[in-house]
Amino acid sequence: MLTRHASISLRLTLWFGTIFLSGWVLFGAAMWVTLKTTLKNERRLTLDRRIDRLEELLAKDPNESNDDRAQDFKDFAHATGNGLAEIRRSDGTRAYPSPSAVSLNFPWPAIPHDTPEQLIHVSAADQPYWVLERPFALGTERLILLAAAPESGNLVVLESFCRGLLASVPILLLISSVAGYWLSRRALLPVDRITATARSISIRSLSERLPVTATGDELQRLAETCNDMLARLESSVLQIKQFTADASHELRGPLSFTRTIAEVALKNPQIDPESRRAFEDIVAEAANAAILLDDMLTLARADAAPFSVPLQPLDLTSLVTDVCAMAHPIAAERSLALELSQPTTAVSVLGDAPTLRRLLWILLDNALKYTNPSGRIAVSLTAAPGGATLLVADSGIGISSSDLPHIFDRFYRADPSRGMVEGNGLGLAIAKWIADSHRVELCVTSEPSKGTAFRMTFPLAA
């Protein structure tokens, strides 16, 4: 009974107490870090001694000529580090010629001003190196002494150490894997149930609740807390949905009245030009607001209840033809080429004709808005045994990769170049809802300055 109601952390401690694989991993990691630090310190000590000897060489004779110093430096570099050494001035230029071709082509790091001695890690020809930089004063001249050494030997030692650790514990690894799997499966069965239920909950199914197992542990408290949170979310979302629907509905009356008054005022022949322009603006803005309210009301109804219109077999070919016929005059007015390609025979799918017509019109309207004059819009319908595919592609301004994941979000407007076109940011959200309601897969691909393509895959009617 105690085990049943104990916390998960206590049960895992009791079940896993005798398995010390984690201790071995920590021990191996600590030893690896210690060994790596020791090898690095040894490499630095080697470079320290090399630069100490170089300082002694440069300072042994203050009256020595630069040519002699350059020759001494070259001999020293070849004798100590295979020519991997440099002497530079504080401005980064070489004080003496590079002692070897390897040193000349080596990626020596930039030298910051007024920096103390420092050890820097660089890569050359896919090989790691340590470079030690040290300031040095030769008379009145300030120099920077650099020496490099490969790290490959250290890496070989570290790799051998790791192989030794791994080879010594195959039994521990096997025991830890089996025990860990058994424990995780036993401990996380409730989590699997919670996860499966949580994934099935969406904005339209907030009434569902997570399963609660009476174990008295953290998982029970987590499930109860999540259920309380879902209850609060459901209540808040319902209030928002109701408010949106009520506000959209109630605002339509005053808006229609305002538009009617403005239209009546425009019929007055004695109205002055300034007032006429004002009333024309009122009519235009009222029309835009009416479209926005209609779209908001559509989405509010979609959120409040699932799609309730029965789906009937319909000819998608005929529907696409009708919608394209509606778009042809607008395309011609904007100097756009609207091309339609589809089968000559009927393509039967399940759907609601007015709603699907609205879906296609939203996508065509989107292409008409964002395609520059002399551009091209292609609508193609193909049928296959797996379903019908409808493609609406344009040669317009395209959508950036950062905006593409969000175009179906409500009120989302992409980059400023697209924002210059009139719209309320709800069209594609409605299109996505219609597609989901008809079990239509709607996806989009786009490339800036090259165009956008919306692809819809319809299941065929039986």
ABEGO torsion letter per residue (X at the ends): XAAAABBAAAAAAAAAAABAAAAAAAAAAAAAAAAAAAAAAAAAAAAAAAAAAAAAAAAABAABBAAAAAAAAAAAAAAAAGGBBBBBBAAGBBABBBABAAAAABBBBBBBBGBBBBBBBBBBGGBBBBBBBBBBBBEABBBBBBBBBBAAAAAAAAAAAAAAAAAAAAAAAAAAAAAAAAAAAAAAAAAAAAAAAAAABBAAAAABBBBBBBAGBAAAAAAAAAAAAAAAAAAAAAAAAAAAAAAAAAAAAAAAAAAAAAAAAAABAABBAAAAAAAAAAAAAAAAAAAAAAAAAAAAAAAABBBABBBBBBBAAAAAAAAAAAAAAAAAAAGBBBBBBBBABBBBBBEBAAAAAAAAAAAAAAAAAABBBGBBBBBBBBBBAAEBBBBBBBABAEBBAAAAAAAABBGBBBBAAAAABBEAGAAAAAAAAAAAAAGBBBBBBBBBGAEBBBBBBBBBBX
